[in-house]
Amino acid sequence: MIETDPHHRTDARRSVIRSAFIWTPIFIVSSALGVTFALIAIDDSPGAWISFAITALVALLSGVSALGALRDLYASPVDTTGIIKRKWRKSDIIVFRGHYILIKKRVFRIPRPIFEAMPEAGSAITIQHLPHTNAVIRWERSAAPEPEPTVHEDAAPLDINHSDPILPEPDLPPTISPPPMPTPAEPSPRVKPPSFGSAGRPPVPPPTHVEPPRFGSAETPPADRDRTE
């Protein structure tokens, strides 16, 4: 059972036409101003870059809205079935309040009468809407969507009595093991230097003191004594 006015389909088309007439001139004017400010900024006027950034942002936002509205003028409606993940209100332009719902990562802007008639978050509904602007045409309650199966439908049923054939083991080429790493050799024991036979010899005593001969002393040899007489 469809729970909206059957004439709401015409209102959705009218809202798309109205959006196209509003956003298309804004996009054209802001794009022209953006190009003008860019040329002025290039001509040694750095302050014009701020005006260019503002007009470029307006042109981007209005261009997205205008393109979506123009594409929906000739688009066919689509159906989206899912659970309402979120339902909220917010102020769009200070005093104007918008009503929105979120289904399958799609945000729908809903008129206030339809918004109040819709169930709360967690309920499953089917919405017929335009694909680009998400303008709602009608909606109805639906059952919760079934989870997607994890097994492919074309997969063959599992037969417990059937066993897979045992395949022979493949002949793998012999693996080449890396060469063994050399182990560090133990340090050789300390070798005592040769003594060259000095260890087996007896110690040589130091030379004794030899008293030098005395010349002209009292003890003169006899031969010398007779010569002097």
C-alpha positions as CSV (number, residue, x, y, z in Angstrom):
1,M,0.0,0.0,0.0
2,I,1.5,3.3,-1.1
3,E,1.2,5.8,1.7
4,T,1.7,9.1,-0.2
5,D,-0.5,11.2,-2.4
6,P,-0.6,9.8,-5.9
7,H,-0.2,13.4,-7.2
8,H,3.2,13.7,-5.4
9,R,4.9,12.4,-8.6
10,T,4.1,15.7,-10.3
11,D,5.5,17.7,-7.3
12,A,8.8,15.8,-7.6
13,R,9.1,16.8,-11.2
14,R,8.3,20.3,-10.4
15,S,10.9,20.5,-7.7
16,V,13.5,19.2,-10.1
17,I,12.5,21.8,-12.7
18,R,12.6,24.5,-10.0
19,S,16.1,23.4,-8.9
20,A,17.4,23.5,-12.4
21,F,16.1,27.1,-12.9
22,I,17.6,28.2,-9.6
23,W,21.1,26.5,-9.7
24,T,21.9,26.8,-13.4
25,P,22.0,30.6,-13.5
26,I,24.0,30.7,-10.3
27,F,26.5,28.3,-11.7
28,I,26.9,30.3,-14.9
29,V,27.3,33.6,-13.1
30,S,29.8,32.2,-10.5
31,S,31.8,30.5,-13.2
32,A,32.1,33.8,-15.2
33,L,33.1,35.7,-12.1
34,G,35.7,33.1,-11.2
35,V,37.3,33.3,-14.5
36,T,37.3,37.1,-14.3
37,F,38.9,37.2,-10.8
38,A,41.5,34.7,-12.0
39,L,42.6,36.9,-14.9
40,I,42.7,39.9,-12.5
41,A,44.8,38.0,-10.1
42,I,47.3,36.9,-12.8
43,D,47.6,40.6,-13.8
44,D,49.6,41.5,-10.7
45,S,46.7,41.7,-8.3
46,P,47.2,39.0,-5.6
47,G,44.2,40.2,-3.6
48,A,41.8,38.9,-6.3
49,W,42.7,35.3,-5.5
50,I,40.4,35.4,-2.4
51,S,37.5,36.4,-4.6
52,F,38.4,33.7,-7.1
53,A,38.4,31.1,-4.3
54,I,34.9,32.1,-3.1
55,T,33.4,32.2,-6.6
56,A,35.0,28.9,-7.5
57,L,33.5,27.2,-4.4
58,V,30.1,28.6,-5.2
59,A,30.4,27.5,-8.9
60,L,31.4,24.0,-7.7
61,L,28.5,23.5,-5.3
62,S,25.9,25.1,-7.7
63,G,27.2,23.1,-10.6
64,V,26.7,19.8,-8.9
65,S,23.1,20.7,-8.0
66,A,22.4,22.1,-11.5
67,L,23.8,19.1,-13.3
68,G,21.8,16.6,-11.1
69,A,18.6,18.5,-11.7
70,L,19.2,18.7,-15.5
71,R,19.9,15.0,-15.7
72,D,16.7,14.1,-13.7
73,L,14.5,16.0,-16.1
74,Y,14.6,13.1,-18.5
75,A,15.6,10.3,-16.1
76,S,13.3,7.4,-15.1
77,P,12.5,6.8,-11.4
78,V,14.2,4.1,-9.5
79,D,13.2,2.1,-6.3
80,T,15.4,1.8,-3.2
81,T,14.4,-0.7,-0.5
82,G,16.2,-0.6,2.8
83,I,16.2,0.2,6.5
84,I,16.0,3.8,7.7
85,K,19.4,4.3,9.3
86,R,18.8,7.9,10.4
87,K,16.0,10.4,10.4
88,W,16.7,14.0,11.3
89,R,15.9,17.7,10.8
90,K,18.3,20.6,10.2
91,S,18.3,24.3,9.2
92,D,19.3,24.7,5.6
93,I,19.2,28.5,5.2
94,I,19.0,29.9,8.8
95,V,15.2,30.0,9.0
96,F,14.2,27.1,6.6
97,R,14.3,23.6,8.1
98,G,14.9,20.5,6.0
99,H,13.9,17.0,6.8
100,Y,16.1,14.1,5.8
101,I,16.4,10.3,6.0
102,L,19.4,8.0,5.3
103,I,18.9,4.7,3.5
104,K,21.8,2.7,2.0
105,K,24.2,5.6,2.0
106,R,21.6,7.8,0.2
107,V,20.3,11.0,1.8
108,F,16.7,11.9,0.8
109,R,15.3,15.3,1.4
110,I,11.6,14.7,2.4
111,P,8.8,17.2,2.6
112,R,7.5,17.8,6.1
113,P,4.1,16.0,5.8
114,I,5.8,12.9,4.3
115,F,8.5,13.0,6.9
116,E,6.1,13.0,9.8
117,A,4.1,10.1,8.2
118,M,7.2,7.9,7.8
119,P,8.2,5.4,10.5
120,E,11.2,6.0,12.8
121,A,14.7,4.8,12.2
122,G,15.1,1.0,12.0
123,S,12.0,0.5,9.9
124,A,12.2,-0.9,6.3
125,I,10.6,1.1,3.5
126,T,10.7,1.2,-0.3
127,I,11.2,4.7,-1.8
128,Q,10.6,5.6,-5.5
129,H,12.8,8.5,-6.4
130,L,14.7,10.2,-9.1
131,P,18.3,8.9,-9.4
132,H,20.4,12.0,-9.3
133,T,18.6,14.5,-7.0
134,N,17.0,11.8,-4.9
135,A,13.7,13.6,-5.1
136,V,11.1,11.3,-3.5
137,I,8.1,10.4,-5.6
138,R,6.3,8.0,-3.2
139,W,7.1,5.4,-0.6
140,E,5.6,2.4,1.1
141,R,6.4,0.1,4.0
142,S,8.2,-3.1,3.1
143,A,9.7,-6.2,4.8
144,A,13.3,-6.1,6.0
145,P,15.7,-7.0,3.2
146,E,17.2,-10.4,3.4
147,P,21.0,-10.6,3.9
148,E,22.9,-11.4,0.9
149,P,24.0,-15.1,0.7
150,T,27.7,-15.7,1.1
151,V,27.6,-18.8,-1.2
152,H,27.2,-18.3,-4.9
153,E,23.9,-19.6,-6.3
154,D,25.5,-21.5,-9.1
155,A,27.6,-23.5,-6.8
156,A,26.9,-27.2,-6.8
157,P,25.3,-28.7,-3.6
158,L,27.6,-30.4,-1.1
159,D,27.6,-34.2,-1.4
160,I,28.8,-35.9,1.8
161,N,29.1,-39.3,0.2
162,H,31.4,-38.0,-2.5
163,S,35.1,-37.7,-1.9
164,D,37.6,-36.0,-4.0
165,P,40.1,-38.2,-5.8
166,I,43.5,-38.5,-4.2
167,L,46.0,-36.9,-6.5
168,P,49.6,-38.2,-6.7
169,E,52.2,-36.1,-5.0
170,P,53.9,-33.8,-7.4
171,D,57.6,-34.4,-8.2
172,L,59.3,-31.4,-6.8
173,P,62.9,-30.6,-7.8
174,P,65.4,-31.2,-5.0
175,T,66.0,-28.2,-3.0
176,I,69.5,-26.9,-2.9
177,S,70.5,-26.3,0.7
178,P,72.8,-23.4,1.3
179,P,76.5,-24.2,2.2
180,P,77.1,-24.6,5.9
181,M,78.3,-21.5,7.6
182,P,81.9,-21.8,8.9
183,T,82.1,-22.1,12.7
184,P,84.5,-19.7,14.4
185,A,87.8,-21.6,15.3
186,E,88.8,-21.7,18.9
187,P,91.7,-19.4,19.8
188,S,95.1,-21.3,19.8
189,P,96.9,-21.7,23.1
190,R,99.5,-19.2,23.9
191,V,103.0,-20.4,22.7
192,K,105.9,-19.6,25.0
193,P,108.8,-18.0,23.0
194,P,112.0,-20.1,22.7
195,S,114.7,-19.4,25.3
196,F,117.6,-20.5,23.0
197,G,119.3,-22.8,25.6
198,S,119.4,-20.2,28.3
199,A,117.1,-22.1,30.5
200,G,119.5,-25.2,30.7
201,R,122.7,-23.3,31.5
202,P,123.8,-22.6,35.0
203,P,123.8,-18.9,35.8
204,V,127.2,-17.3,35.2
205,P,128.5,-15.6,38.3
206,P,129.4,-12.0,37.9
207,P,133.2,-11.3,37.6
208,T,135.1,-10.7,40.8
209,H,136.8,-7.4,41.4
210,V,140.5,-7.5,40.3
211,E,142.8,-5.1,42.1
212,P,144.9,-3.1,39.7
213,P,148.7,-3.3,40.0
214,R,150.5,-0.7,42.1
215,F,153.4,1.1,40.6
216,G,156.2,2.4,43.0
217,S,154.8,0.7,46.0
218,A,156.9,-0.5,49.0
219,E,156.7,-4.1,48.0
220,T,159.0,-4.1,44.9
221,P,160.2,-7.3,43.3
222,P,163.8,-8.3,44.3
223,A,165.1,-8.0,40.8
224,D,164.0,-4.5,40.5
225,R,165.3,-3.7,43.9
226,D,168.9,-4.8,43.0
227,R,168.7,-2.8,39.8
228,T,168.0,0.3,41.6
229,E,170.9,-0.2,44.1
